[in-house]
Amino acid sequence: MRDVTRDPAAVEPPVLSRQLRDILSLEDLEPAAQRYLPHCIFSFISGGVETNASRHENRAAFADYDFHPRVLIDVSSRTTATTLFGERYSAPFGIAPMGGSGLAGYRADLALASAAATENVPFILSGASLVRMEEVAKANPRAWFQAYLPVERGAIGALIDRVASAGFQHLVVTADVPVGGNRENLVRAGYTSPLRPTLKLALDAGTHPRWLFGTALRTLRRHGMPYYENSAAERGMAVFSNAATRAHLRDSLSWTDLEWIRDRWQGKLIVKGILAAADADKARRIGCDGVIVSNHGGRQLDGAAAPLRVLPRIADVAHEMTVMMDSGIRRGSDVIKALALGAAFVFAGRPFLYAAAIGCEPGVRRAIDLLRSEVHRNFAFLGSRDVSELEGRVMRIAR
């Protein structure tokens, strides 16, 4: 096991703007980002699908459980440090993959990767990212890569070879996107992928000058037109286009494709988007190293179960396979509830991207520190010295 844990107190703290000093929790980041971002970009990040039922349930599920603290336990030596796949991290949470991050903040993929490296938490680079994976791997050699698989074996193999050549050792295969979600909110907000230059988009951008000059024009001036860089072995389409369309059709992919990937990929293999215990068991039998229990942040199937509700059943069948969870994490109490219900680790997405949008790398570091501090504080209240001492501290509320 490689122990590279850093004491957060020993890391040089970032210089915080007044705006970031006013951010006291991850929940404060969303309204701040809403003011900064054009409406269509904010809608892309914040929204779910159809009625937003799953997105809302992801948060509501945490209210089904309460804490049962143990008292008069010496917790003065407590630590949030947690081991995952042989790596020792400063906290039991990481940054989930988020496509199109560079639309929200200037080179946001790099801001997220660098902040995660400095604060020693995992970061998963999205296959729909706008910075080349090779550049991100240099900024954070311990980053993971998340793939939206192409449908042909040759294209899958070429992408995997590129990921390996870039130095990634963890491959996350997202399995819950056979087709694109019904994002009615994006149609109403004027968001398309790729973005189509329209008068509505121009007006939206013009009424948010900090984003226009600090993200959009800054990116164009310094790096040219942004592209979806990592969806395949070669560069994908441009972010702005009148004619191009993004393909979301992956409905022919199957477990045999994952078996083929397992034989080819030499690093850790994780499947993201698991909500059924039977699927977790299939992943284990194939030889996957882990699964991420997730409904894609409520962005795919409206009405899909909140991950926290199915987490215990999946943990029961996982045996030696590592179970992780994302979707809905906003507080240190959320992290602890997920850990107590069977997750070895959790990931959060939207709040960290909001932080990157309004504050670049210092903003992300601020968000990491806030969430880690909440976990550390709550360990004291619960009478827990680390993640191994959570048994009996979280129970479902009898209704």
Sine and cosine of phi, psi and omega as CSV:
sin_phi,cos_phi,sin_psi,cos_psi,sin_omega,cos_omega
0.00,0.00,0.73,-0.69,0.04,-1.00
-1.00,-0.08,0.88,-0.47,-0.02,-1.00
-0.98,-0.21,0.96,-0.28,0.01,-1.00
-0.87,-0.50,0.45,0.89,-0.03,-1.00
-0.89,0.45,0.70,-0.72,0.11,-0.99
-0.93,-0.36,0.65,-0.76,0.16,-0.99
-0.94,0.34,0.89,-0.46,-0.02,-1.00
-0.80,0.60,-0.52,0.86,-0.01,-1.00
-0.93,0.36,-0.37,0.93,-0.03,-1.00
-1.00,0.03,-0.16,0.99,0.01,-1.00
-1.00,0.07,0.73,-0.69,0.02,-1.00
-0.85,0.52,0.87,-0.50,-0.04,-1.00
-0.93,0.36,0.49,-0.87,0.02,-1.00
-0.95,0.32,0.43,-0.90,0.13,-0.99
-0.98,0.21,0.86,-0.51,-0.11,-0.99
-0.98,-0.21,0.71,-0.71,0.14,-0.99
-0.94,0.33,0.22,-0.98,0.04,-1.00
-0.86,0.51,-0.62,0.79,0.01,-1.00
-0.87,0.49,-0.69,0.72,-0.01,-1.00
-0.94,0.34,-0.54,0.84,0.05,-1.00
-0.91,0.43,-0.46,0.89,0.02,-1.00
-0.98,0.17,-0.17,0.98,0.06,-1.00
-0.99,0.15,0.92,-0.40,-0.07,-1.00
-0.94,-0.33,-0.16,0.99,0.05,-1.00
-0.39,-0.92,0.24,-0.97,0.04,-1.00
-0.89,0.46,-0.49,0.87,0.00,-1.00
-0.92,0.39,-0.39,0.92,0.04,-1.00
-0.95,0.32,-0.32,0.95,-0.10,-0.99
-0.96,0.29,-0.56,0.83,-0.08,-1.00
-0.89,0.45,-0.78,0.63,0.03,-1.00
-0.90,0.43,-0.54,0.84,0.05,-1.00
-0.91,0.42,-0.67,0.74,0.03,-1.00
-0.93,0.37,-0.57,0.82,0.02,-1.00
-0.88,0.47,-0.60,0.80,0.05,-1.00
-0.94,0.34,-0.53,0.85,-0.07,-1.00
-0.99,0.16,-0.62,0.78,-0.18,-0.98
-1.00,-0.02,0.55,-0.84,0.21,-0.98
-0.84,0.54,0.48,-0.87,-0.08,-1.00
-0.83,0.55,-0.65,0.76,-0.07,-1.00
-0.93,0.37,-0.60,0.80,0.01,-1.00
-0.94,0.33,-0.68,0.73,0.04,-1.00
-0.88,0.48,-0.64,0.76,0.02,-1.00
-0.89,0.46,-0.62,0.78,0.03,-1.00
-0.87,0.49,-0.67,0.74,-0.04,-1.00
-0.97,0.22,-0.72,0.69,-0.20,-0.98
-0.99,0.12,-0.45,0.89,-0.18,-0.98
-0.99,0.17,0.30,-0.95,0.14,-0.99
-0.95,-0.30,-0.73,-0.68,0.05,-1.00
-0.75,-0.66,0.43,-0.90,0.08,-1.00
0.74,0.67,-0.95,-0.32,-0.07,-1.00
-1.00,0.00,0.00,1.00,-0.07,-1.00
0.90,0.43,0.37,0.93,-0.06,-1.00
-0.88,0.48,-0.72,0.69,-0.03,-1.00
-0.93,0.37,-0.63,0.78,0.03,-1.00
-0.87,0.50,-0.69,0.73,0.01,-1.00
-0.92,0.39,-0.65,0.76,-0.02,-1.00
-0.92,0.40,-0.48,0.88,0.05,-1.00
-0.85,0.53,-0.61,0.79,0.05,-1.00
-0.99,0.14,-0.66,0.75,-0.07,-1.00
-0.89,0.46,-0.49,0.87,-0.06,-1.00
-0.86,0.50,-0.53,0.85,-0.05,-1.00
-0.92,0.40,-0.44,0.90,0.00,-1.00
-0.96,0.29,-0.17,0.98,0.02,-1.00
-0.97,0.24,-0.15,0.99,-0.08,-1.00
-0.81,-0.58,0.59,-0.81,0.10,-0.99
-0.79,-0.62,0.12,-0.99,-0.09,-1.00
-0.99,-0.12,0.55,-0.83,0.08,-1.00
-0.80,-0.60,0.99,0.12,-0.12,-0.99
-0.92,0.38,0.43,-0.90,0.21,-0.98
-0.96,-0.29,0.66,-0.75,-0.11,-0.99
-0.90,-0.44,0.18,-0.98,0.01,-1.00
0.82,0.58,0.69,0.73,0.12,-0.99
-0.91,-0.41,0.72,-0.69,0.01,-1.00
-0.95,0.32,0.97,-0.26,-0.02,-1.00
-0.93,-0.38,0.35,0.94,-0.05,-1.00
-0.91,0.41,-0.38,0.92,0.00,-1.00
-0.98,-0.21,0.31,0.95,-0.06,-1.00
-0.88,0.47,0.43,-0.90,-0.01,-1.00
-0.57,-0.82,0.56,-0.83,0.10,-0.99
-1.00,-0.03,-0.08,1.00,-0.04,-1.00
-0.86,0.51,0.68,-0.73,-0.11,-0.99
-0.61,-0.79,0.61,-0.79,0.01,-1.00
-0.99,-0.12,0.72,-0.70,0.03,-1.00
-0.64,-0.77,0.85,-0.52,-0.01,-1.00
0.77,0.63,0.68,0.73,0.07,-1.00
0.98,0.19,0.03,1.00,0.04,-1.00
-0.95,-0.30,0.65,-0.76,0.01,-1.00
-0.99,-0.17,0.88,-0.48,-0.04,-1.00
-0.94,-0.35,0.30,-0.95,-0.07,-1.00
-0.98,0.21,-0.21,0.98,-0.05,-1.00
-0.43,-0.90,0.33,-0.94,-0.02,-1.00
-1.00,0.04,0.48,0.88,0.02,-1.00
-0.64,-0.77,0.34,-0.94,0.04,-1.00
-0.61,-0.79,-0.10,-1.00,-0.06,-1.00
-0.98,-0.18,0.85,-0.52,-0.04,-1.00
-0.96,0.28,0.36,-0.93,0.04,-1.00
-0.95,0.31,0.66,-0.75,0.00,-1.00
-0.65,-0.76,0.89,-0.46,0.00,-1.00
-0.96,0.29,0.51,-0.86,0.06,-1.00
0.92,0.38,0.40,0.92,-0.06,-1.00
-0.85,0.53,-0.56,0.83,-0.02,-1.00
-0.91,0.42,-0.23,0.97,0.12,-0.99
-0.96,0.26,-0.44,0.90,-0.06,-1.00
-1.00,0.03,-0.64,0.76,-0.05,-1.00
-0.62,-0.78,0.42,-0.91,-0.04,-1.00
-0.88,0.48,0.89,-0.46,0.02,-1.00
0.74,0.68,0.72,0.69,-0.15,-0.99
-0.87,0.49,-0.52,0.86,0.03,-1.00
-0.86,0.50,-0.63,0.78,0.03,-1.00
-0.95,0.31,-0.61,0.79,0.04,-1.00
-0.88,0.48,-0.69,0.72,0.01,-1.00
-0.91,0.41,-0.71,0.70,-0.03,-1.00
-0.90,0.44,-0.70,0.71,-0.04,-1.00
-0.93,0.37,-0.66,0.75,0.03,-1.00
-0.89,0.45,-0.66,0.75,0.02,-1.00
-0.89,0.45,-0.64,0.77,0.01,-1.00
-0.90,0.43,-0.71,0.71,-0.02,-1.00
-0.91,0.42,-0.66,0.75,-0.05,-1.00
-1.00,0.01,-0.03,1.00,0.07,-1.00
0.86,0.52,0.83,0.56,0.18,-0.98
-0.77,-0.64,0.39,-0.92,-0.01,-1.00
-0.93,0.36,0.52,-0.86,0.10,-1.00
-0.73,-0.68,0.73,-0.68,0.02,-1.00
-0.94,-0.34,0.88,-0.47,0.03,-1.00
-0.99,0.16,0.76,-0.65,0.00,-1.00
-0.97,0.24,0.57,-0.82,0.12,-0.99
-0.92,0.39,-0.27,0.96,0.05,-1.00
-0.98,-0.18,0.51,0.86,-0.04,-1.00
-1.00,0.07,0.25,-0.97,-0.12,-0.99
-0.94,-0.34,0.05,1.00,0.09,-1.00
-0.89,-0.45,0.70,-0.72,-0.05,-1.00
-0.84,0.55,0.67,-0.74,-0.04,-1.00
-0.85,0.53,-0.55,0.84,-0.01,-1.00
-0.90,0.45,-0.61,0.79,0.02,-1.00
-0.94,0.35,-0.64,0.77,0.02,-1.00
-0.92,0.40,-0.65,0.76,0.01,-1.00
-0.89,0.46,-0.53,0.85,0.07,-1.00
-0.94,0.35,-0.62,0.79,0.00,-1.00
-0.95,0.31,-0.51,0.86,-0.02,-1.00
-0.56,-0.83,1.00,0.01,-0.05,-1.00
-0.89,0.46,-0.25,0.97,-0.01,-1.00
-0.99,-0.16,0.13,0.99,0.01,-1.00
-0.90,0.43,0.45,-0.89,0.11,-0.99
-0.98,-0.18,0.31,-0.95,0.06,-1.00
-0.85,-0.52,0.74,-0.68,0.04,-1.00
-0.95,-0.30,0.77,-0.64,-0.07,-1.00
-0.93,-0.38,0.70,-0.71,0.32,-0.95
-1.00,-0.10,0.96,-0.29,-0.20,-0.98
-0.94,0.35,0.68,-0.73,0.27,-0.96
-0.93,0.38,0.17,-0.99,-0.12,-0.99
-1.00,-0.07,-0.31,0.95,-0.03,-1.00
-0.99,-0.11,0.66,-0.75,-0.06,-1.00
-0.85,0.53,-0.64,0.77,0.00,-1.00
-0.87,0.48,-0.67,0.74,0.01,-1.00
-0.94,0.35,-0.60,0.80,0.06,-1.00
-0.88,0.47,-0.73,0.68,-0.02,-1.00
-0.88,0.48,-0.65,0.76,0.00,-1.00
-0.91,0.42,-0.64,0.77,0.03,-1.00
-0.91,0.42,-0.71,0.71,-0.01,-1.00
-0.89,0.46,-0.65,0.76,0.03,-1.00
-0.89,0.46,-0.63,0.77,0.03,-1.00
-0.91,0.42,-0.69,0.73,0.01,-1.00
-0.87,0.50,-0.70,0.72,0.02,-1.00
-0.91,0.42,-0.68,0.74,-0.01,-1.00
-0.90,0.44,-0.52,0.85,0.03,-1.00
-0.95,0.31,-0.27,0.96,0.07,-1.00
0.97,-0.26,0.06,1.00,0.03,-1.00
-0.94,0.33,0.64,-0.77,0.00,-1.00
-0.92,-0.40,-0.09,1.00,0.03,-1.00
-0.81,-0.58,0.86,-0.52,0.04,-1.00
-0.93,-0.36,0.85,-0.53,0.02,-1.00
-0.96,-0.29,0.90,-0.43,0.02,-1.00
-0.99,-0.13,0.90,-0.44,0.03,-1.00
-0.99,0.13,0.84,-0.54,-0.17,-0.99
-0.95,-0.31,-0.06,1.00,-0.14,-0.99
-0.97,-0.26,0.49,0.87,0.01,-1.00
-0.79,-0.61,0.84,0.54,0.06,-1.00
-0.89,0.46,-0.53,0.85,0.08,-1.00
-0.62,-0.78,0.18,-0.98,0.04,-1.00
-0.96,0.27,0.53,-0.85,0.03,-1.00
-0.95,0.31,0.32,-0.95,-0.01,-1.00
-1.00,0.08,0.99,0.11,-0.12,-0.99
-1.00,0.00,0.94,0.34,0.01,-1.00
-0.85,0.52,-0.57,0.82,-0.02,-1.00
-0.87,0.49,-0.53,0.85,-0.01,-1.00
-0.96,0.29,-0.61,0.80,0.05,-1.00
-0.88,0.48,-0.71,0.70,-0.01,-1.00
-0.91,0.41,-0.55,0.84,-0.04,-1.00
-0.99,0.11,-0.15,0.99,0.00,-1.00
1.00,0.10,0.33,0.94,0.01,-1.00
-1.00,-0.07,0.71,-0.70,0.12,-0.99
-0.72,-0.69,0.34,-0.94,0.07,-1.00
-0.76,-0.65,0.95,-0.31,0.07,1.00
-0.95,0.31,0.27,-0.96,0.05,-1.00
-0.94,0.35,0.74,-0.67,0.02,-1.00
-0.98,-0.22,0.84,-0.55,0.01,-1.00
-0.87,0.50,0.89,-0.45,0.01,-1.00
-0.67,-0.74,0.25,-0.97,0.06,-1.00
-0.88,0.47,-0.64,0.77,0.01,-1.00
-0.88,0.48,-0.69,0.73,0.03,-1.00
-0.90,0.43,-0.67,0.74,0.01,-1.00
-0.89,0.46,-0.67,0.74,0.02,-1.00
-0.92,0.40,-0.65,0.76,0.03,-1.00
-0.87,0.49,-0.73,0.68,0.00,-1.00
-0.92,0.40,-0.64,0.77,-0.05,-1.00
-0.91,0.41,-0.44,0.90,0.04,-1.00
-1.00,0.06,0.07,1.00,0.07,-1.00
-0.76,-0.65,0.94,0.34,-0.14,-0.99
-0.90,0.44,-0.51,0.86,0.01,-1.00
-0.90,0.44,-0.67,0.74,0.06,-1.00
-0.93,0.36,-0.67,0.74,-0.05,-1.00
-0.85,0.53,-0.74,0.68,-0.05,-1.00
-1.00,0.05,-0.54,0.84,-0.08,-1.00
-1.00,0.10,-0.39,0.92,-0.01,-1.00
-0.87,-0.49,-0.89,0.46,-0.15,-0.99
-0.91,0.42,-0.86,0.50,-0.06,-1.00
-0.94,0.35,-0.55,0.84,0.06,-1.00
-0.89,0.46,-0.67,0.74,0.04,-1.00
-0.90,0.44,-0.74,0.68,-0.02,-1.00
-0.89,0.46,-0.65,0.76,-0.05,-1.00
-0.93,0.37,-0.65,0.76,-0.11,-0.99
-1.00,-0.02,-0.46,0.89,-0.14,-0.99
-0.75,-0.67,-0.01,1.00,-0.02,-1.00
0.97,0.22,-0.20,-0.98,-0.02,-1.00
-0.87,0.49,0.81,-0.59,0.07,-1.00
-0.96,0.26,0.55,-0.83,0.01,-1.00
-0.79,-0.61,0.37,-0.93,0.21,-0.98
-0.97,0.24,0.97,-0.25,-0.25,-0.97
-1.00,0.05,-0.37,0.93,-0.27,-0.96
-0.78,-0.62,0.32,0.95,-0.01,-1.00
-0.98,0.20,-0.24,0.97,0.00,-1.00
-0.46,-0.89,-0.11,-0.99,0.01,-1.00
-0.92,0.39,-0.44,0.90,0.02,-1.00
-0.91,-0.41,0.28,-0.96,0.02,-1.00
-0.84,0.55,0.63,-0.78,0.04,-1.00
-1.00,-0.01,-0.46,-0.89,-0.10,-0.99
-0.99,0.14,0.26,-0.97,0.06,-1.00
-0.95,0.32,0.46,-0.89,0.01,-1.00
-0.94,0.35,-0.56,0.83,0.03,-1.00
-0.94,-0.33,0.83,-0.56,0.00,-1.00
-0.31,-0.95,0.61,-0.79,0.07,-1.00
-1.00,0.09,-0.39,0.92,-0.19,-0.98
-0.90,-0.43,-0.57,0.82,-0.13,-0.99
-0.93,0.36,0.41,-0.91,0.09,-1.00
-0.71,-0.70,0.54,-0.84,0.03,-1.00
-1.00,-0.03,0.71,-0.70,0.02,-1.00
-1.00,0.07,0.78,-0.63,0.04,-1.00
-0.89,-0.46,0.20,0.98,-0.12,-0.99
-1.00,0.00,0.95,-0.31,0.03,-1.00
-0.75,-0.66,0.49,0.87,-0.15,-0.99
-0.98,0.22,-0.02,1.00,0.06,-1.00
-0.99,-0.13,-0.09,1.00,0.02,-1.00
-0.94,0.35,0.54,-0.84,-0.07,-1.00
-0.54,-0.84,0.02,-1.00,0.02,-1.00
-0.89,0.45,-0.45,0.89,0.04,-1.00
-0.92,0.40,-0.52,0.85,0.09,-1.00
-0.91,0.41,-0.63,0.77,0.02,-1.00
-0.92,0.39,-0.61,0.79,0.08,-1.00
-0.87,0.50,-0.66,0.75,0.03,-1.00
-0.89,0.45,-0.66,0.75,0.03,-1.00
-0.91,0.43,-0.67,0.74,0.01,-1.00
-0.85,0.52,-0.63,0.77,0.02,-1.00
-0.93,0.37,-0.49,0.87,-0.09,-1.00
-1.00,-0.03,-0.59,0.81,-0.11,-0.99
-1.00,0.05,0.81,-0.59,-0.09,-1.00
-1.00,-0.03,-0.23,0.97,-0.03,-1.00
-1.00,-0.02,-0.30,-0.95,0.04,-1.00
-0.96,0.29,0.70,-0.71,-0.01,-1.00
-0.89,-0.46,0.84,-0.54,-0.06,-1.00
-0.83,-0.56,0.67,-0.74,0.05,-1.00
-0.96,-0.29,0.80,-0.59,-0.04,-1.00
-0.94,-0.34,0.67,-0.75,0.01,-1.00
0.96,-0.29,0.38,0.93,-0.02,-1.00
-1.00,0.05,0.76,-0.65,0.08,-1.00
-0.77,-0.63,-0.13,0.99,-0.03,-1.00
-0.90,-0.44,0.69,-0.72,0.02,-1.00
-0.86,0.50,-0.59,0.81,0.00,-1.00
-0.89,0.46,-0.60,0.80,0.02,-1.00
-0.95,0.31,-0.60,0.80,0.07,-1.00
-0.88,0.47,-0.64,0.77,0.02,-1.00
-0.91,0.41,-0.62,0.78,0.07,-1.00
-0.89,0.47,-0.70,0.71,0.01,-1.00
-0.87,0.49,-0.65,0.76,0.02,-1.00
-0.90,0.44,-0.69,0.73,-0.03,-1.00
-0.92,0.38,-0.51,0.86,0.06,-1.00
-0.94,0.35,-0.44,0.90,-0.01,-1.00
0.95,-0.32,0.30,0.95,0.06,-1.00
-0.92,0.40,0.52,-0.85,-0.03,-1.00
-1.00,0.09,-0.38,0.92,-0.02,-1.00
-0.24,-0.97,0.25,-0.97,0.13,-0.99
-0.75,-0.66,0.48,-0.88,0.14,-0.99
-0.93,-0.38,0.92,-0.40,0.04,-1.00
-0.96,0.28,0.87,-0.49,-0.18,-0.98
-0.30,-0.96,0.56,-0.83,0.21,-0.98
-0.92,-0.39,0.47,0.88,0.08,-1.00
0.90,0.43,0.56,0.83,-0.01,-1.00
0.91,0.42,0.41,0.91,-0.03,-1.00
0.97,0.26,0.41,0.91,-0.13,-0.99
-0.96,-0.28,0.09,1.00,-0.03,-1.00
-0.88,-0.47,-0.99,0.14,-0.03,-1.00
-0.99,-0.17,0.92,-0.40,0.03,-1.00
-0.94,0.34,0.77,-0.64,-0.09,-1.00
0.99,-0.12,-0.06,1.00,0.08,-1.00
-0.89,0.45,0.55,-0.83,-0.07,-1.00
-0.86,0.50,0.58,-0.81,0.14,-0.99
-0.92,0.39,0.75,-0.66,-0.06,-1.00
-0.81,0.59,-0.60,0.80,-0.03,-1.00
-0.88,0.48,-0.53,0.85,-0.05,-1.00
-0.95,0.32,-0.51,0.86,-0.04,-1.00
-0.98,-0.18,-0.13,0.99,-0.06,-1.00
-0.82,0.58,-0.74,0.68,-0.03,-1.00
-0.87,0.50,-0.63,0.78,0.00,-1.00
-0.91,0.41,-0.62,0.78,0.01,-1.00
-0.94,0.35,-0.65,0.76,0.03,-1.00
-0.87,0.48,-0.53,0.85,-0.02,-1.00
-0.91,0.41,-0.51,0.86,-0.06,-1.00
-0.99,-0.17,-0.04,1.00,-0.13,-0.99
-0.97,0.25,-0.52,0.86,-0.05,-1.00
0.81,0.58,-0.88,-0.47,-0.08,-1.00
-0.99,0.17,-0.16,0.99,-0.03,-1.00
-0.98,0.21,0.62,-0.78,-0.05,-1.00
-0.99,0.17,0.77,-0.64,0.02,-1.00
-0.95,-0.31,0.80,-0.60,0.06,-1.00
-0.83,-0.56,0.15,-0.99,-0.04,-1.00
-0.53,-0.85,0.56,-0.83,0.22,-0.98
-0.68,-0.73,-0.03,-1.00,0.03,-1.00
1.00,-0.03,0.96,-0.28,0.14,-0.99
0.99,-0.11,-0.04,1.00,-0.03,-1.00
-0.94,0.34,0.83,-0.55,0.04,-1.00
-0.70,-0.71,-0.35,0.94,-0.09,-1.00
-0.74,-0.67,0.36,-0.93,0.10,-0.99
-0.87,0.50,-0.55,0.84,0.06,-1.00
-0.89,0.45,-0.56,0.83,0.06,-1.00
-0.91,0.42,-0.70,0.71,0.02,-1.00
-0.84,0.55,-0.75,0.67,-0.07,-1.00
-0.91,0.41,-0.65,0.76,0.02,-1.00
-0.88,0.47,-0.67,0.74,0.02,-1.00
-0.91,0.42,-0.66,0.75,0.03,-1.00
-0.89,0.45,-0.66,0.75,-0.02,-1.00
-0.93,0.37,-0.42,0.91,-0.04,-1.00
-1.00,-0.06,0.09,1.00,0.15,-0.99
0.78,-0.62,-0.15,0.99,0.02,-1.00
-0.98,0.19,0.64,-0.77,0.12,-0.99
-1.00,0.10,-0.33,0.95,-0.10,-1.00
-0.25,-0.97,0.40,-0.92,0.06,-1.00
-0.75,-0.66,0.32,-0.95,0.04,-1.00
-0.75,-0.66,0.57,-0.82,0.07,-1.00
-0.83,-0.56,0.53,-0.85,-0.07,-1.00
-0.88,-0.48,-0.97,0.23,-0.16,-0.99
-0.75,0.66,-0.74,0.67,-0.05,-1.00
-0.85,0.53,-0.61,0.79,-0.01,-1.00
-0.95,0.32,-0.56,0.83,0.07,-1.00
-0.94,0.34,-0.63,0.78,0.11,-0.99
-0.85,0.53,-0.67,0.74,0.00,-1.00
-0.90,0.44,-0.64,0.77,0.04,-1.00
-0.91,0.41,-0.59,0.81,-0.02,-1.00
-0.91,0.42,-0.74,0.68,-0.11,-0.99
-1.00,0.02,-0.34,0.94,-0.12,-0.99
-0.65,-0.76,0.19,0.98,0.00,-1.00
0.79,0.62,-0.53,-0.85,-0.07,-1.00
-0.86,0.51,-0.69,0.72,0.04,-1.00
-0.86,0.51,-0.56,0.83,0.03,-1.00
-0.91,0.42,-0.66,0.75,0.01,-1.00
-0.92,0.39,-0.66,0.75,0.03,-1.00
-0.89,0.46,-0.62,0.78,0.07,-1.00
-0.87,0.49,-0.69,0.72,-0.01,-1.00
-0.90,0.43,-0.68,0.73,0.03,-1.00
-0.87,0.49,-0.71,0.71,-0.04,-1.00
-0.91,0.42,-0.64,0.77,0.02,-1.00
-0.89,0.46,-0.72,0.70,-0.04,-1.00
-0.93,0.37,-0.66,0.75,0.01,-1.00
-0.90,0.43,-0.63,0.78,0.01,-1.00
-0.90,0.43,-0.61,0.79,0.04,-1.00
-0.90,0.43,-0.67,0.75,0.04,-1.00
-0.88,0.47,-0.72,0.70,-0.03,-1.00
-0.88,0.48,-0.70,0.72,0.01,-1.00
-0.91,0.42,-0.70,0.71,-0.05,-1.00
-0.93,0.36,-0.49,0.87,0.13,-0.99
-0.84,0.55,-0.66,0.76,0.01,-1.00
-0.89,0.45,-0.72,0.69,0.00,-1.00
-0.89,0.47,-0.56,0.83,-0.07,-1.00
-0.99,0.11,-0.19,0.98,-0.08,-1.00
0.96,0.28,0.61,0.79,-0.03,-1.00
-0.87,-0.49,0.74,-0.67,-0.01,-1.00
-1.00,-0.02,-0.33,0.94,0.08,-1.00
-0.27,-0.96,-0.11,-0.99,-0.10,-1.00
-0.92,0.38,-0.28,0.96,-0.01,-1.00
-0.98,0.19,-0.16,0.99,-0.08,-1.00
-0.92,-0.39,0.78,0.62,0.01,-1.00
-0.92,-0.39,-0.06,1.00,-0.03,-1.00
-0.86,0.50,0.77,-0.64,0.03,-1.00
0.99,0.15,-0.06,1.00,-0.04,-1.00
-1.00,0.06,-0.30,0.95,-0.03,-1.00
-0.79,-0.61,0.80,-0.61,-0.01,-1.00
-0.67,-0.74,0.49,-0.87,0.04,-1.00
-0.94,0.34,0.67,-0.75,0.00,-1.00
-0.96,0.27,0.77,-0.64,0.05,-1.00
-0.98,0.20,0.80,-0.60,-0.05,-1.00
-0.89,-0.46,0.00,0.00,0.00,0.00
